[in-house]
Amino acid sequence: MFEVTLINDQTEGGIRKAAFQTCNAVCSRQIDIELDGDVVRSVRYTGGCHGNTQGIGALVVGMKKADIISRLEGIDCKGRGTSCPDQLANALKML
């Protein structure tokens, strides 16, 4: 129900770059993720609350996927059942 959809996944120079369409319940429309192994190099949201999504992206740089998932999974925004951070956790589970 609140799943993200993988729309692009490629590896260049050992860096995995993936793009996900978020579900309709959140304000953001897309999440772009760069990974070096299991460590996040960058996260960029399209749409959403700009300051909050920039903050999330800055905070997760250098973190392992599993740590991000455990911290962000299940965060709810205004009773919607998901959030932009939760959508990031869902996306990382697919990588």
PDB file as gemmi writes it, atoms N, CA and C in Angstrom:
CRYST1    1.000    1.000    1.000  90.00  90.00  90.00 P 1                      
ATOM      1  N   MET A   1       0.812  -1.198   0.000  1.00  0.00           N  
ATOM      2  CA  MET A   1       0.000   0.000   0.000  1.00  0.00           C  
ATOM      3  C   MET A   1       0.857   1.263   0.000  1.00  0.00           C  
ATOM      4  N   PHE A   2       1.917   1.292   0.816  1.00  0.00           N  
ATOM      5  CA  PHE A   2       2.783   2.460   0.890  1.00  0.00           C  
ATOM      6  C   PHE A   2       4.143   2.174   0.280  1.00  0.00           C  
ATOM      7  N   GLU A   3       4.164   1.324  -0.715  1.00  0.00           N  
ATOM      8  CA  GLU A   3       5.420   0.909  -1.322  1.00  0.00           C  
ATOM      9  C   GLU A   3       5.967   1.976  -2.258  1.00  0.00           C  
ATOM     10  N   VAL A   4       7.276   1.991  -2.358  1.00  0.00           N  
ATOM     11  CA  VAL A   4       7.951   2.809  -3.349  1.00  0.00           C  
ATOM     12  C   VAL A   4       8.118   1.965  -4.606  1.00  0.00           C  
ATOM     13  N   THR A   5       8.311   2.621  -5.740  1.00  0.00           N  
ATOM     14  CA  THR A   5       8.480   1.932  -7.014  1.00  0.00           C  
ATOM     15  C   THR A   5       9.853   2.270  -7.578  1.00  0.00           C  
ATOM     16  N   LEU A   6      10.655   1.251  -7.833  1.00  0.00           N  
ATOM     17  CA  LEU A   6      11.969   1.453  -8.434  1.00  0.00           C  
ATOM     18  C   LEU A   6      11.786   1.887  -9.877  1.00  0.00           C  
ATOM     19  N   ILE A   7      12.361   3.036 -10.244  1.00  0.00           N  
ATOM     20  CA  ILE A   7      12.229   3.513 -11.624  1.00  0.00           C  
ATOM     21  C   ILE A   7      13.561   3.542 -12.376  1.00  0.00           C  
ATOM     22  N   ASN A   8      14.677   3.454 -11.632  1.00  0.00           N  
ATOM     23  CA  ASN A   8      15.981   3.412 -12.279  1.00  0.00           C  
ATOM     24  C   ASN A   8      16.993   2.825 -11.295  1.00  0.00           C  
ATOM     25  N   ASP A   9      17.887   1.976 -11.792  1.00  0.00           N  
ATOM     26  CA  ASP A   9      18.917   1.376 -10.947  1.00  0.00           C  
ATOM     27  C   ASP A   9      20.114   1.062 -11.828  1.00  0.00           C  
ATOM     28  N   GLN A  10      21.221   1.762 -11.572  1.00  0.00           N  
ATOM     29  CA  GLN A  10      22.422   1.521 -12.358  1.00  0.00           C  
ATOM     30  C   GLN A  10      23.649   1.690 -11.480  1.00  0.00           C  
ATOM     31  N   THR A  11      24.751   1.078 -11.904  1.00  0.00           N  
ATOM     32  CA  THR A  11      26.006   1.189 -11.178  1.00  0.00           C  
ATOM     33  C   THR A  11      27.044   1.784 -12.111  1.00  0.00           C  
ATOM     34  N   GLU A  12      27.711   2.839 -11.632  1.00  0.00           N  
ATOM     35  CA  GLU A  12      28.759   3.516 -12.400  1.00  0.00           C  
ATOM     36  C   GLU A  12      29.973   3.685 -11.500  1.00  0.00           C  
ATOM     37  N   GLY A  13      31.105   3.130 -11.898  1.00  0.00           N  
ATOM     38  CA  GLY A  13      32.324   3.284 -11.120  1.00  0.00           C  
ATOM     39  C   GLY A  13      32.202   2.764  -9.699  1.00  0.00           C  
ATOM     40  N   GLY A  14      31.425   1.719  -9.508  1.00  0.00           N  
ATOM     41  CA  GLY A  14      31.243   1.128  -8.189  1.00  0.00           C  
ATOM     42  C   GLY A  14      30.193   1.816  -7.331  1.00  0.00           C  
ATOM     43  N   ILE A  15      29.589   2.886  -7.841  1.00  0.00           N  
ATOM     44  CA  ILE A  15      28.551   3.615  -7.105  1.00  0.00           C  
ATOM     45  C   ILE A  15      27.195   3.242  -7.683  1.00  0.00           C  
ATOM     46  N   ARG A  16      26.326   2.746  -6.830  1.00  0.00           N  
ATOM     47  CA  ARG A  16      24.971   2.385  -7.255  1.00  0.00           C  
ATOM     48  C   ARG A  16      24.075   3.607  -7.156  1.00  0.00           C  
ATOM     49  N   LYS A  17      23.374   3.900  -8.236  1.00  0.00           N  
ATOM     50  CA  LYS A  17      22.457   5.035  -8.288  1.00  0.00           C  
ATOM     51  C   LYS A  17      21.067   4.503  -8.586  1.00  0.00           C  
ATOM     52  N   ALA A  18      20.136   4.774  -7.670  1.00  0.00           N  
ATOM     53  CA  ALA A  18      18.774   4.272  -7.837  1.00  0.00           C  
ATOM     54  C   ALA A  18      17.782   5.411  -7.624  1.00  0.00           C  
ATOM     55  N   ALA A  19      16.675   5.350  -8.357  1.00  0.00           N  
ATOM     56  CA  ALA A  19      15.609   6.335  -8.227  1.00  0.00           C  
ATOM     57  C   ALA A  19      14.304   5.600  -7.941  1.00  0.00           C  
ATOM     58  N   PHE A  20      13.521   6.146  -7.030  1.00  0.00           N  
ATOM     59  CA  PHE A  20      12.258   5.547  -6.619  1.00  0.00           C  
ATOM     60  C   PHE A  20      11.141   6.565  -6.682  1.00  0.00           C  
ATOM     61  N   GLN A  21       9.999   6.128  -7.184  1.00  0.00           N  
ATOM     62  CA  GLN A  21       8.783   6.932  -7.100  1.00  0.00           C  
ATOM     63  C   GLN A  21       8.141   6.621  -5.753  1.00  0.00           C  
ATOM     64  N   THR A  22       7.784   7.650  -5.007  1.00  0.00           N  
ATOM     65  CA  THR A  22       7.150   7.447  -3.709  1.00  0.00           C  
ATOM     66  C   THR A  22       5.654   7.198  -3.893  1.00  0.00           C  
ATOM     67  N   CYS A  23       5.010   6.743  -2.823  1.00  0.00           N  
ATOM     68  CA  CYS A  23       3.569   6.499  -2.876  1.00  0.00           C  
ATOM     69  C   CYS A  23       2.806   7.823  -2.804  1.00  0.00           C  
ATOM     70  N   ASN A  24       1.516   7.784  -3.085  1.00  0.00           N  
ATOM     71  CA  ASN A  24       0.679   8.992  -3.128  1.00  0.00           C  
ATOM     72  C   ASN A  24       0.429   9.609  -1.757  1.00  0.00           C  
ATOM     73  N   ALA A  25       0.736   8.917  -0.677  1.00  0.00           N  
ATOM     74  CA  ALA A  25       0.418   9.405   0.672  1.00  0.00           C  
ATOM     75  C   ALA A  25       1.403  10.460   1.174  1.00  0.00           C  
ATOM     76  N   VAL A  26       2.526  10.642   0.494  1.00  0.00           N  
ATOM     77  CA  VAL A  26       3.529  11.612   0.945  1.00  0.00           C  
ATOM     78  C   VAL A  26       3.644  12.765  -0.041  1.00  0.00           C  
ATOM     79  N   CYS A  27       4.244  13.851   0.425  1.00  0.00           N  
ATOM     80  CA  CYS A  27       4.390  15.056  -0.403  1.00  0.00           C  
ATOM     81  C   CYS A  27       5.494  14.923  -1.446  1.00  0.00           C  
ATOM     82  N   SER A  28       6.560  14.187  -1.121  1.00  0.00           N  
ATOM     83  CA  SER A  28       7.632  14.019  -2.102  1.00  0.00           C  
ATOM     84  C   SER A  28       7.163  13.090  -3.210  1.00  0.00           C  
ATOM     85  N   ARG A  29       7.778  13.247  -4.385  1.00  0.00           N  
ATOM     86  CA  ARG A  29       7.394  12.432  -5.543  1.00  0.00           C  
ATOM     87  C   ARG A  29       8.446  11.395  -5.908  1.00  0.00           C  
ATOM     88  N   GLN A  30       9.708  11.685  -5.566  1.00  0.00           N  
ATOM     89  CA  GLN A  30      10.796  10.797  -5.972  1.00  0.00           C  
ATOM     90  C   GLN A  30      11.933  10.897  -4.968  1.00  0.00           C  
ATOM     91  N   ILE A  31      12.671   9.784  -4.826  1.00  0.00           N  
ATOM     92  CA  ILE A  31      13.878   9.752  -4.001  1.00  0.00           C  
ATOM     93  C   ILE A  31      15.006   9.179  -4.854  1.00  0.00           C  
ATOM     94  N   ASP A  32      16.112   9.921  -4.942  1.00  0.00           N  
ATOM     95  CA  ASP A  32      17.311   9.469  -5.648  1.00  0.00           C  
ATOM     96  C   ASP A  32      18.366   9.135  -4.600  1.00  0.00           C  
ATOM     97  N   ILE A  33      18.927   7.933  -4.716  1.00  0.00           N  
ATOM     98  CA  ILE A  33      19.869   7.427  -3.718  1.00  0.00           C  
ATOM     99  C   ILE A  33      21.154   6.998  -4.410  1.00  0.00           C  
ATOM    100  N   GLU A  34      22.296   7.339  -3.798  1.00  0.00           N  
ATOM    101  CA  GLU A  34      23.596   6.845  -4.243  1.00  0.00           C  
ATOM    102  C   GLU A  34      24.213   6.046  -3.111  1.00  0.00           C  
ATOM    103  N   LEU A  35      24.684   4.840  -3.443  1.00  0.00           N  
ATOM    104  CA  LEU A  35      25.291   3.943  -2.460  1.00  0.00           C  
ATOM    105  C   LEU A  35      26.684   3.525  -2.892  1.00  0.00           C  
ATOM    106  N   ASP A  36      27.569   3.437  -1.922  1.00  0.00           N  
ATOM    107  CA  ASP A  36      28.887   2.849  -2.112  1.00  0.00           C  
ATOM    108  C   ASP A  36      28.903   1.607  -1.234  1.00  0.00           C  
ATOM    109  N   GLY A  37      28.638   0.457  -1.807  1.00  0.00           N  
ATOM    110  CA  GLY A  37      28.443  -0.763  -1.027  1.00  0.00           C  
ATOM    111  C   GLY A  37      27.145  -0.633  -0.252  1.00  0.00           C  
ATOM    112  N   ASP A  38      27.214  -0.725   1.072  1.00  0.00           N  
ATOM    113  CA  ASP A  38      25.994  -0.563   1.869  1.00  0.00           C  
ATOM    114  C   ASP A  38      25.971   0.783   2.601  1.00  0.00           C  
ATOM    115  N   VAL A  39      26.835   1.704   2.167  1.00  0.00           N  
ATOM    116  CA  VAL A  39      26.908   3.032   2.779  1.00  0.00           C  
ATOM    117  C   VAL A  39      26.299   4.076   1.839  1.00  0.00           C  
ATOM    118  N   VAL A  40      25.431   4.903   2.380  1.00  0.00           N  
ATOM    119  CA  VAL A  40      24.754   5.935   1.590  1.00  0.00           C  
ATOM    120  C   VAL A  40      25.710   7.097   1.329  1.00  0.00           C  
ATOM    121  N   ARG A  41      25.836   7.459   0.064  1.00  0.00           N  
ATOM    122  CA  ARG A  41      26.653   8.619  -0.336  1.00  0.00           C  
ATOM    123  C   ARG A  41      25.799   9.863  -0.485  1.00  0.00           C  
ATOM    124  N   SER A  42      24.559   9.707  -0.966  1.00  0.00           N  
ATOM    125  CA  SER A  42      23.671  10.864  -1.081  1.00  0.00           C  
ATOM    126  C   SER A  42      22.227  10.405  -1.195  1.00  0.00           C  
ATOM    127  N   VAL A  43      21.328  11.280  -0.737  1.00  0.00           N  
ATOM    128  CA  VAL A  43      19.890  11.092  -0.881  1.00  0.00           C  
ATOM    129  C   VAL A  43      19.314  12.437  -1.285  1.00  0.00           C  
ATOM    130  N   ARG A  44      18.515  12.442  -2.342  1.00  0.00           N  
ATOM    131  CA  ARG A  44      17.876  13.665  -2.807  1.00  0.00           C  
ATOM    132  C   ARG A  44      16.405  13.385  -3.072  1.00  0.00           C  
ATOM    133  N   TYR A  45      15.555  14.182  -2.480  1.00  0.00           N  
ATOM    134  CA  TYR A  45      14.112  14.075  -2.690  1.00  0.00           C  
ATOM    135  C   TYR A  45      13.676  15.089  -3.735  1.00  0.00           C  
ATOM    136  N   THR A  46      12.665  14.718  -4.510  1.00  0.00           N  
ATOM    137  CA  THR A  46      11.981  15.653  -5.394  1.00  0.00           C  
ATOM    138  C   THR A  46      10.616  15.896  -4.783  1.00  0.00           C  
ATOM    139  N   GLY A  47      10.321  17.154  -4.515  1.00  0.00           N  
ATOM    140  CA  GLY A  47       9.070  17.499  -3.845  1.00  0.00           C  
ATOM    141  C   GLY A  47       9.197  17.310  -2.350  1.00  0.00           C  
ATOM    142  N   GLY A  48       8.104  17.501  -1.666  1.00  0.00           N  
ATOM    143  CA  GLY A  48       8.108  17.362  -0.218  1.00  0.00           C  
ATOM    144  C   GLY A  48       8.486  18.659   0.463  1.00  0.00           C  
ATOM    145  N   CYS A  49       8.606  18.618   1.764  1.00  0.00           N  
ATOM    146  CA  CYS A  49       9.005  19.776   2.568  1.00  0.00           C  
ATOM    147  C   CYS A  49      10.501  19.954   2.397  1.00  0.00           C  
ATOM    148  N   HIS A  50      10.895  20.936   1.632  1.00  0.00           N  
ATOM    149  CA  HIS A  50      12.281  21.074   1.176  1.00  0.00           C  
ATOM    150  C   HIS A  50      13.295  21.041   2.317  1.00  0.00           C  
ATOM    151  N   GLY A  51      13.084  21.801   3.359  1.00  0.00           N  
ATOM    152  CA  GLY A  51      14.034  21.818   4.470  1.00  0.00           C  
ATOM    153  C   GLY A  51      14.140  20.467   5.153  1.00  0.00           C  
ATOM    154  N   ASN A  52      12.990  19.826   5.371  1.00  0.00           N  
ATOM    155  CA  ASN A  52      12.989  18.519   6.039  1.00  0.00           C  
ATOM    156  C   ASN A  52      13.669  17.452   5.191  1.00  0.00           C  
ATOM    157  N   THR A  53      13.353  17.421   3.899  1.00  0.00           N  
ATOM    158  CA  THR A  53      13.956  16.386   3.057  1.00  0.00           C  
ATOM    159  C   THR A  53      15.449  16.638   2.859  1.00  0.00           C  
ATOM    160  N   GLN A  54      15.868  17.911   2.798  1.00  0.00           N  
ATOM    161  CA  GLN A  54      17.305  18.207   2.745  1.00  0.00           C  
ATOM    162  C   GLN A  54      17.976  17.742   4.029  1.00  0.00           C  
ATOM    163  N   GLY A  55      17.313  17.956   5.145  1.00  0.00           N  
ATOM    164  CA  GLY A  55      17.854  17.534   6.437  1.00  0.00           C  
ATOM    165  C   GLY A  55      18.030  16.031   6.518  1.00  0.00           C  
ATOM    166  N   ILE A  56      17.016  15.299   6.075  1.00  0.00           N  
ATOM    167  CA  ILE A  56      17.117  13.839   6.066  1.00  0.00           C  
ATOM    168  C   ILE A  56      18.302  13.413   5.213  1.00  0.00           C  
ATOM    169  N   GLY A  57      18.399  13.987   4.017  1.00  0.00           N  
ATOM    170  CA  GLY A  57      19.489  13.639   3.111  1.00  0.00           C  
ATOM    171  C   GLY A  57      20.852  13.906   3.721  1.00  0.00           C  
ATOM    172  N   ALA A  58      21.008  15.039   4.408  1.00  0.00           N  
ATOM    173  CA  ALA A  58      22.287  15.375   5.021  1.00  0.00           C  
ATOM    174  C   ALA A  58      22.610  14.445   6.188  1.00  0.00           C  
ATOM    175  N   LEU A  59      21.606  14.087   6.972  1.00  0.00           N  
ATOM    176  CA  LEU A  59      21.836  13.259   8.152  1.00  0.00           C  
ATOM    177  C   LEU A  59      22.227  11.820   7.828  1.00  0.00           C  
ATOM    178  N   VAL A  60      21.745  11.291   6.711  1.00  0.00           N  
ATOM    179  CA  VAL A  60      22.004   9.881   6.418  1.00  0.00           C  
ATOM    180  C   VAL A  60      23.296   9.634   5.640  1.00  0.00           C  
ATOM    181  N   VAL A  61      23.925  10.683   5.125  1.00  0.00           N  
ATOM    182  CA  VAL A  61      25.174  10.504   4.382  1.00  0.00           C  
ATOM    183  C   VAL A  61      26.210   9.851   5.294  1.00  0.00           C  
ATOM    184  N   GLY A  62      26.826   8.788   4.787  1.00  0.00           N  
ATOM    185  CA  GLY A  62      27.846   8.062   5.528  1.00  0.00           C  
ATOM    186  C   GLY A  62      27.302   6.955   6.411  1.00  0.00           C  
ATOM    187  N   MET A  63      25.983   6.840   6.493  1.00  0.00           N  
ATOM    188  CA  MET A  63      25.375   5.781   7.310  1.00  0.00           C  
ATOM    189  C   MET A  63      25.162   4.513   6.496  1.00  0.00           C  
ATOM    190  N   LYS A  64      25.151   3.375   7.185  1.00  0.00           N  
ATOM    191  CA  LYS A  64      24.841   2.100   6.543  1.00  0.00           C  
ATOM    192  C   LYS A  64      23.334   1.981   6.345  1.00  0.00           C  
ATOM    193  N   LYS A  65      22.968   1.291   5.261  1.00  0.00           N  
ATOM    194  CA  LYS A  65      21.549   1.100   4.940  1.00  0.00           C  
ATOM    195  C   LYS A  65      20.772   0.554   6.124  1.00  0.00           C  
ATOM    196  N   ALA A  66      21.273  -0.480   6.765  1.00  0.00           N  
ATOM    197  CA  ALA A  66      20.549  -1.131   7.858  1.00  0.00           C  
ATOM    198  C   ALA A  66      20.278  -0.166   9.007  1.00  0.00           C  
ATOM    199  N   ASP A  67      21.231   0.708   9.297  1.00  0.00           N  
ATOM    200  CA  ASP A  67      21.045   1.680  10.382  1.00  0.00           C  
ATOM    201  C   ASP A  67      19.969   2.696  10.030  1.00  0.00           C  
ATOM    202  N   ILE A  68      19.963   3.133   8.788  1.00  0.00           N  
ATOM    203  CA  ILE A  68      18.949   4.095   8.342  1.00  0.00           C  
ATOM    204  C   ILE A  68      17.566   3.452   8.399  1.00  0.00           C  
ATOM    205  N   ILE A  69      17.458   2.241   7.905  1.00  0.00           N  
ATOM    206  CA  ILE A  69      16.171   1.534   7.921  1.00  0.00           C  
ATOM    207  C   ILE A  69      15.656   1.410   9.347  1.00  0.00           C  
ATOM    208  N   SER A  70      16.515   1.008  10.265  1.00  0.00           N  
ATOM    209  CA  SER A  70      16.063   0.804  11.648  1.00  0.00           C  
ATOM    210  C   SER A  70      15.625   2.110  12.309  1.00  0.00           C  
ATOM    211  N   ARG A  71      16.201   3.224  11.908  1.00  0.00           N  
ATOM    212  CA  ARG A  71      15.841   4.521  12.504  1.00  0.00           C  
ATOM    213  C   ARG A  71      14.610   5.155  11.863  1.00  0.00           C  
ATOM    214  N   LEU A  72      14.412   4.961  10.563  1.00  0.00           N  
ATOM    215  CA  LEU A  72      13.364   5.691   9.851  1.00  0.00           C  
ATOM    216  C   LEU A  72      12.105   4.883   9.558  1.00  0.00           C  
ATOM    217  N   GLU A  73      12.215   3.571   9.541  1.00  0.00           N  
ATOM    218  CA  GLU A  73      11.075   2.720   9.215  1.00  0.00           C  
ATOM    219  C   GLU A  73       9.930   2.938  10.211  1.00  0.00           C  
ATOM    220  N   GLY A  74       8.748   3.157   9.673  1.00  0.00           N  
ATOM    221  CA  GLY A  74       7.556   3.287  10.500  1.00  0.00           C  
ATOM    222  C   GLY A  74       7.226   4.701  10.941  1.00  0.00           C  
ATOM    223  N   ILE A  75       8.073   5.684  10.605  1.00  0.00           N  
ATOM    224  CA  ILE A  75       7.746   7.066  10.954  1.00  0.00           C  
ATOM    225  C   ILE A  75       6.506   7.473  10.167  1.00  0.00           C  
ATOM    226  N   ASP A  76       5.554   8.078  10.876  1.00  0.00           N  
ATOM    227  CA  ASP A  76       4.268   8.455  10.288  1.00  0.00           C  
ATOM    228  C   ASP A  76       4.171   9.977  10.189  1.00  0.00           C  
ATOM    229  N   CYS A  77       3.570  10.459   9.132  1.00  0.00           N  
ATOM    230  CA  CYS A  77       3.348  11.896   8.938  1.00  0.00           C  
ATOM    231  C   CYS A  77       1.840  12.171   8.931  1.00  0.00           C  
ATOM    232  N   LYS A  78       1.377  12.848   9.936  1.00  0.00           N  
ATOM    233  CA  LYS A  78      -0.019  13.304  10.004  1.00  0.00           C  
ATOM    234  C   LYS A  78      -1.038  12.187   9.840  1.00  0.00           C  
ATOM    235  N   GLY A  79      -0.755  10.999  10.401  1.00  0.00           N  
ATOM    236  CA  GLY A  79      -1.695   9.888  10.340  1.00  0.00           C  
ATOM    237  C   GLY A  79      -1.848   9.252   8.975  1.00  0.00           C  
ATOM    238  N   ARG A  80      -0.894   9.470   8.091  1.00  0.00           N  
ATOM    239  CA  ARG A  80      -0.978   8.931   6.728  1.00  0.00           C  
ATOM    240  C   ARG A  80      -0.539   7.471   6.636  1.00  0.00           C  
ATOM    241  N   GLY A  81       0.123   6.978   7.679  1.00  0.00           N  
ATOM    242  CA  GLY A  81       0.616   5.603   7.650  1.00  0.00           C  
ATOM    243  C   GLY A  81       2.011   5.471   7.089  1.00  0.00           C  
ATOM    244  N   THR A  82       2.582   6.545   6.607  1.00  0.00           N  
ATOM    245  CA  THR A  82       3.943   6.580   6.072  1.00  0.00           C  
ATOM    246  C   THR A  82       4.427   8.024   6.128  1.00  0.00           C  
ATOM    247  N   SER A  83       5.631   8.247   5.649  1.00  0.00           N  
ATOM    248  CA  SER A  83       6.234   9.579   5.626  1.00  0.00           C  
ATOM    249  C   SER A  83       7.379   9.557   4.629  1.00  0.00           C  
ATOM    250  N   CYS A  84       7.969  10.720   4.377  1.00  0.00           N  
ATOM    251  CA  CYS A  84       9.140  10.756   3.503  1.00  0.00           C  
ATOM    252  C   CYS A  84      10.300   9.940   4.083  1.00  0.00           C  
ATOM    253  N   PRO A  85      10.574  10.015   5.404  1.00  0.00           N  
ATOM    254  CA  PRO A  85      11.625   9.149   5.956  1.00  0.00           C  
ATOM    255  C   PRO A  85      11.281   7.661   5.826  1.00  0.00           C  
ATOM    256  N   ASP A  86      10.033   7.299   6.073  1.00  0.00           N  
ATOM    257  CA  ASP A  86       9.607   5.905   5.944  1.00  0.00           C  
ATOM    258  C   ASP A  86       9.747   5.428   4.503  1.00  0.00           C  
ATOM    259  N   GLN A  87       9.443   6.295   3.552  1.00  0.00           N  
ATOM    260  CA  GLN A  87       9.597   5.938   2.141  1.00  0.00           C  
ATOM    261  C   GLN A  87      11.061   5.681   1.805  1.00  0.00           C  
ATOM    262  N   LEU A  88      11.971   6.448   2.399  1.00  0.00           N  
ATOM    263  CA  LEU A  88      13.411   6.193   2.206  1.00  0.00           C  
ATOM    264  C   LEU A  88      13.775   4.824   2.761  1.00  0.00           C  
ATOM    265  N   ALA A  89      13.287   4.500   3.939  1.00  0.00           N  
ATOM    266  CA  ALA A  89      13.551   3.178   4.522  1.00  0.00           C  
ATOM    267  C   ALA A  89      13.047   2.072   3.595  1.00  0.00           C  
ATOM    268  N   ASN A  90      11.837   2.244   3.056  1.00  0.00           N  
ATOM    269  CA  ASN A  90      11.278   1.249   2.135  1.00  0.00           C  
ATOM    270  C   ASN A  90      12.144   1.111   0.884  1.00  0.00           C  
ATOM    271  N   ALA A  91      12.629   2.230   0.366  1.00  0.00           N  
ATOM    272  CA  ALA A  91      13.485   2.189  -0.819  1.00  0.00           C  
ATOM    273  C   ALA A  91      14.791   1.455  -0.525  1.00  0.00           C  
ATOM    274  N   LEU A  92      15.410   1.757   0.612  1.00  0.00           N  
ATOM    275  CA  LEU A  92      16.674   1.119   0.961  1.00  0.00           C  
ATOM    276  C   LEU A  92      16.512  -0.377   1.155  1.00  0.00           C  
ATOM    277  N   LYS A  93      15.362  -0.821   1.603  1.00  0.00           N  
ATOM    278  CA  LYS A  93      15.121  -2.260   1.754  1.00  0.00           C  
ATOM    279  C   LYS A  93      15.169  -2.971   0.413  1.00  0.00           C  
ATOM    280  N   MET A  94      14.870  -2.258  -0.661  1.00  0.00           N  
ATOM    281  CA  MET A  94      14.849  -2.867  -1.987  1.00  0.00           C  
ATOM    282  C   MET A  94      16.248  -2.925  -2.627  1.00  0.00           C  
ATOM    283  N   LEU A  95      17.206  -2.213  -2.043  1.00  0.00           N  
ATOM    284  CA  LEU A  95      18.549  -2.176  -2.627  1.00  0.00           C  
ATOM    285  C   LEU A  95      19.482  -3.171  -1.954  1.00  0.00           C  
TER     286      LEU A  95                                                      
END                                                                             
